[in-house]
Amino acid sequence: MLNRAGFENFIGGLIHPQTKTLRRYRTVLAAAAAGVVLATATAPGQTVSNIFVIAMENHNFTQPAGTKKPEQILGNPAAPFINSLITPGNPNAAHVSYATAYYNAGTGVHPSEPNYVWAEAGSDFGVHTDSDPAPANGNTFYNQSNHLTAQLDAAGIPWKNYQEDVEFAASPTNSASGNATSANPFNGSSEIGYAVKHNPMAFFADSDIRNVFPVERLFVDLTNGTVGRYNWITPNLNNDAHSALKGGFKYMGSHFTGDQAAVAQGDNFLSIIVPELMASPAYQNNGVIVIWWDETEGGDGTNFTLPYIVISPLAKGNAYASSVPLSHSSDIKTWEQVFGLAEINNPIPAGETNNFGGFNTVSAANDISDLFVPGAIP
């Protein structure tokens, strides 16, 4: 298992100047909250290029009145950056479209892990666990080659998997927790938390330990122009809004505790990483940033929706709100259209077909083209 010093050696010591860059973007957030434009000029009539998916955790976008655990993201005071992105007229929303009808992948698709597997394969294969992959747990789909990154490999399309704190794990298929010897560059804590259940590629033999890097490597790759065409980014358990830091989290002048601290930590992470991505040539050349949440909390019906935000020069922009029903299968369908791949056809268990007529299979799902200008999605 690598400690922080070992990780610094792993990437040639480049974490130190990058950490300074991350601190600089804390200042960018303050400016963004005041309404500084983070976007560049749009380029309609072209198709999307590089894709960056940032995976967040365990919060609804909207939920029935009276539901408090957890609190929803829409209008949440602990999530000022996220809410600025989905506010028409806010300069931060210039390149943003978002979904108002993004639903759980299927009825009973919980806990987290089945949703990450679904994001990679269009099904959870009926396995509902959060355990690290192991034959005894039934969650090693090693005879399964029909998944997205396998398709990308077959087509020669480069992809990368950035997992925060993976450098502290014995391997990408083993979770890691505890404390580091230095502070996390995003939240300032020494707490670490790499969870394999949030790594969708870890459950397939041809992708479980391939192309996986610490999140800090992303900033090096953005600078060097060596990101993939498809990039998956998972923050650690604190920065993806899954778990609150011990003692809570001070953010934008307020001290949050409990689940609201987790929300603030996730918002803070996004406020740092999104401007970094938007400043890169990989984004400015018609790239796409997707802020994705894994599962609804408290129910699977239409009264529980997931946050789903697209940032792109080719998005309709100005916080365009799409009411097209979407699910995790919609993402796979869209990326397959972008890269010219055949549709994944993994079946889902009959009991997981939701109450929207079964649109959660890849073949029947709506794609996310409504969030983009015409022609951006082939």
N, C-alpha and C positions, 0 to 999 in steps of 0.2 A: 504494500500500500504506500503510495506517495504521500509525503507531507507537503506543506506549501513550498518549502525550499526545493524539494524534488520537482515539483511542478514548474517552478521558475526555471530550473535547469532544462526541463523538458521543452519549453518553448524559447530557449535561448536567452532567458532573462528579460524578455520583452514585456513581461507583466508590469514592470515598474513604470515605464513611461505610459503604458496604457492605463494604469491606475490613476495617474495624474489626469489623463483624458477623461476618465469616468467622473472624477471629482469636478472637473470643469463643467461637465454636463449637468451637475446638480445646479449650477448657476443658470444653465440654459433652461431648466425647468421653471425657475422663478420668472425668467423672462417670458417663457411660453405661457405661463399662467396669466401674465399680464397682457397677452395677446400678440406675441411676436410670431410672425409667419415662419413656419418651419418647412414649408413646401417649396417646390420648384414649378416651373411652367408645365402645363399639361401637354400631351402629345396625342390627340385623338387620331383614330384611323390606323393605329398600330396594335400589334398583339403583345401580350405580357411576356416578360423575359424571366428574370430571376425571381424565385419565390422564397419568402421567409415566413415560416409559421412559428409563432411564439405561443407556447402552451401555458394556460393559466388554469386555476383550480377552484372547484367547489363553491361557486356562487351563481345565483340566478341573475339574469338581466332584469326581469320583472317576475313578480310572484303575487299570490293572493294577499289582499290586505290583512294585516295582523300577523303575517309570517315574519318572524324576527331572527330566527336562527337558521342559517346566517342571514344578514341583511342583504338586500339586493344591491346591484351595482348602479343601476340608474338612479341618479340623484344622490348618491352616497357621498357625504362630506369627506370620507376617507379616501375617495378616488377622484380628486379634482382633475388630474391629467386625463384619465379615461373619459370623464364627462365633458371635458373641453373638446375632445375629438368628435363627439356626437352632438355638438351644439351648433346648429346652423348659424352662420355669421361669425363664429369664432375663427380667427385665422388658423388655429390648429386643425380645423375641420376642412381645410381647403381641398385636401386630397382624400377625404374620408367618405366611404359609404358603410352602412351598417345594416344588420338584419334585425327586424322586429319579430320574426317568426322562425327563429332557429330553435329547434326542439331536440329533446333527448334522442339519442341514436335509436332507441327502441324501448318498448315497455319492459321495465325491470333491468335495464342494462346498467348495472351498478356492481361494485364500487368503481373506483377510478380505472383500474387496469383494463377492463373490457372495452372502455371507450378509447383508450390509446391503441389497443389492438385493432379496434374498428377503424380508427383513422388511418391505419396502415393496410388493412385487408378488407374493409367493407363488411365485416362481421366480427363477432366475438367468439364464434364457434361454440356458443353455449357455455363458455367457461367464465365463471364469475368469482374471481379471487383477486387479491392484491399481493399475492406471494411472488417472490423472486422466481424466475423461470427454472423449473426442474421437472423431470419426467413424473415424479411422484405427485406433483401439483397439477398435472394435466395441462399445463400452459406452455409447453414447448412445441410450437407448431412447426417442427423441423421437417416434416414431410410436405410442407405447404410452400409452394413456389409462386402462388398466385397472389402476390402482394405488391404494393406500389414500388418500393425500392428495388425489388427484383425485376419489375418491368423496366425501371429506369436503367438498371445494369444491362439488361438485354438490349436496350436501345442505345447504349453508349452515352447516356445522359448523366453527368456527374451530380452526386448528391452528398450532403454532409449532415451529420447529426451532432449538435452541440448540446452537451449535458453539463449543467453547472455542478461542480463538486465530484464529477466522475473521477477526477485525479486522486481522490482519497479512497477509492474503492479498489478491492483486489482485482476486479475486472468489471467491464460494463454490465455483466449479468449478476453482480453482487451489490446490494445496497450498502450505503455507508452513512454513519451518523457520528456525532461527537463534537469536538472542538478542534479548530486549527490553531496554529501558533501565531497567526496574523489575522488581521481584520478582513472581512468580506468587503470587496471594493464597492459593492452596491449599498449594503445596509450597515456597515461598520461593525458588525458582530463577528465573534469568532465561531459561532455555531455553523455546523455543516449539515447537509442533508441531501444526499443523492438517493433517489428512490427509483429503482428499476421499473416499478409499476407505471412510471411516467415516461418511460423510454420505449416508444412503440416498436423500434427496430430490434429490441433485445429478445424478442420472442420467436425469431425466425433464424434458422441456421445460417442462411446466406447473408445476414445483415447484423447478427447479434453483437459482434465485436469489430465490425468494419466501419470505417469512416466516422468513428465517434471521437469527439474532442471535447476538452473543457470549454466552457463558454468564453473564457478569456481569449481563446484561440480565434474566436469569431472576429475580434477586432483586428487581429493580425491579418487574417484572410481578407477582410474588407479593405485594408490598406494595400495589400499586395495583389488584389484582384484574383484571389484564389478560392472564393466561396463556390459552392455548387450552384447548379441551376435550381435545385430544390434543396432547401435547408430547413431542418427542424431544430428548434431551440427550446429547451426545457430549463427554466430557472430551478434553483434548489427549493426545498420544501418551505423555506421562509419567503423567498422572492416570488414564488408563483401564487401566493396568497393562501396556501394550504394551511400553514401553521404560524402562529404568532411567536415572535421572539420572546424569550424570558425577560420579563420586565416591561414588555410592550415596545412601542416604537414612536419616536417623536418625528413628526413629518409636517412640514409647512406651518410650523409654529404651534401645532397641537400634539398632545401626547395621547396616543390611542392604546387601548388595552384589549385583550381578548381577540375575538374574530375581527373587530374593526382594525386592530393592529395588523393582522394578516392582510386585510384589504389594502391598508396604507403601504405596507411593504411591497405588495404587488404593483400598486400604482407607481411607487417610487422606482421600481425596477424598469417598468415600461417607460417612465419619463426619461430615463437615462439611455436605454438601448434603442428606443424608436428614433430619436434624433441622430444617433450614430448611424443607424441603418439608412435613414433618409439622406444623410450627407454623402453616402458612398456612390460611386459610379454604378455599382450593381443595382441600386435602387433607381437612380436617376435615369437609367436606360430602360424605362418602362418596367421597373421592378414592382413587386407586390409584397406588402407586409400584411400578414393575417394575424390578428390577435384572437385566439381560439380558447374556449373554455370546454372542459371535459364532460361535465354531467350536470343535470339539474339536481337541486336539493329539495326534497319534500314532495315530489310528485313528477309524473311523466306526461301529464296532459298539456293542453294548449295554454293553460293559465300559469305554467312555469316555462319561461323562455330562457335561453342561454345568451349571454353577450357574444357577439360575433362582429368584428370590426375589420374592414379592409382599408388599407392605406396604399394608394398607388397614383402615379401620374395619369393612369388610365381609368381610375374610379370616376363615377359620376360626380362625386365631390360635394363639398359644402354640407356634410353630414346627411347625404341622401339616405332616406330610410326605406329599405326594401321590405315589403310584406309578403314576398314569395316564401312559402314554407320550405325550410332547409333542414338538413341534418348532417352528421359527419359523412354520410355517403355522398352528399353534394360536393364536398371538397374533393374526394377522390375522383368523382366523375369529371369535375372541372380540370383538375391537374392532368388527367388522362387526355382530355380534349386539347389542352395547351401543348402537351408533348406528343400528340398523335399516337396514343397508346390504345390498345383494346380495353373494353370495359372489364373490370374485375367482376366475376360472377359467383363469388362465394355465397352459398346460401346462408340465411339467418334462421335460427330456430323459430318455429311457427308461433310460439308463445311470446316472442319478442316483437312481432309485427305490431306497430303502434296503431292508434285509433285514427290515423289519417289516411287509411287506405293502403298501407304498406309501402309508402313512398320512401321508406328508409332503406330499401335495397338500392344498390348502385344503379342498376338499370332503370328503376322507376323514379329515382330521386330527381329533383330539380337541380340544375347546376347553379352556380352563383353568378351567372352572366348579368343578371339584372343589376348588380352592384357596379357594373363597369359601363363605359361608353360602348356603343355598338361596334362590334368587330374586334374588341379586345380579347374576347374568348373565342377561339376558332369554332 
